[in-house]
Amino acid sequence: MLPARGESPLAFGERVFGEPSLWSADSNYLAVQEWETIKESEGPITRLILLDVVSRMEITVARAQEGFALPVTFDGKRMTYKLEYYSSHGK
């Protein structure tokens, strides 16, 4: 299980991933949040990655500068996501 937002991220080599992640109903796709930086002074900068586990390909779906790109739901072959932005004054 990946750590929740606000907790330590999960790292694989030089790539860092945060929560939430989301599987499609057929388990062919995994949507994950990748952190481009973990330096507080630079971010958060995240992007939403869609992994096709069958073909072993990935695509960047969205990117959030000073915020979070979050998967919400899968509906068949469609995925819904949201972007949450933060400023120095809060959410």
C-alpha positions in Angstrom: 0.0 0.0 0.0 1.3 3.5 -0.9 1.5 6.1 1.9 -1.2 8.7 2.2 -0.6 12.3 1.0 1.4 14.1 3.6 3.3 11.0 4.6 6.6 9.8 3.1 6.4 9.0 -0.6 7.2 5.7 -2.1 10.4 5.7 -4.2 11.6 3.3 -7.0 15.0 4.3 -8.0 14.8 8.0 -8.9 11.0 8.0 -9.3 8.8 9.0 -6.3 5.1 8.2 -6.1 2.4 9.3 -3.7 -1.2 8.4 -2.8 -3.8 7.9 -4.2 -3.3 5.3 -6.9 -6.2 3.7 -8.7 -6.7 0.4 -10.7 -9.1 0.0 -13.5 -11.8 -2.6 -13.1 -10.1 -5.0 -15.6 -6.7 -4.4 -13.8 -5.1 -3.4 -17.2 -4.5 0.2 -16.1 -3.0 1.8 -13.0 -3.2 5.5 -12.4 -0.5 6.8 -10.1 0.6 10.2 -8.8 4.3 10.8 -9.5 6.1 13.6 -7.5 8.5 15.5 -9.7 10.0 17.1 -6.6 9.9 16.4 -2.9 11.6 19.7 -2.0 9.0 21.8 -0.1 10.5 25.0 -1.5 9.8 23.8 -5.1 6.5 22.2 -4.9 4.6 20.2 -4.7 4.9 19.4 -8.4 3.1 16.2 -9.3 1.9 14.5 -12.4 -0.7 11.8 -13.0 0.7 8.8 -14.9 -1.5 6.2 -16.5 0.3 2.8 -16.8 -0.9 0.2 -19.2 0.4 -2.9 -17.5 -0.3 -5.2 -20.4 1.7 -3.2 -23.0 4.1 -1.9 -20.3 3.6 1.7 -21.5 2.9 4.9 -19.6 1.5 8.3 -20.5 1.3 11.6 -18.5 -2.3 12.5 -18.2 -2.0 15.8 -16.2 0.6 17.9 -14.3 0.0 20.2 -11.3 2.5 22.9 -10.4 2.1 23.7 -6.7 -0.6 21.0 -6.3 -1.6 17.4 -6.7 -2.9 15.5 -9.8 -5.2 12.9 -8.4 -7.1 9.9 -10.1 -10.8 9.8 -9.1 -12.5 7.0 -11.0 -12.4 4.6 -13.9 -15.5 4.2 -16.0 -14.8 1.5 -18.6 -11.9 2.9 -20.6 -12.3 6.5 -19.3 -10.6 7.9 -16.2 -11.7 10.9 -14.3 -9.1 13.0 -12.4 -8.9 16.2 -10.5 -6.2 18.8 -9.9 -5.8 20.3 -6.4 -3.8 23.5 -6.2 -2.2 25.1 -3.2 -1.0 28.6 -2.5 1.0 30.2 0.3 -2.5 31.0 1.8 -3.6 27.3 1.9 -5.9 25.3 -0.4 
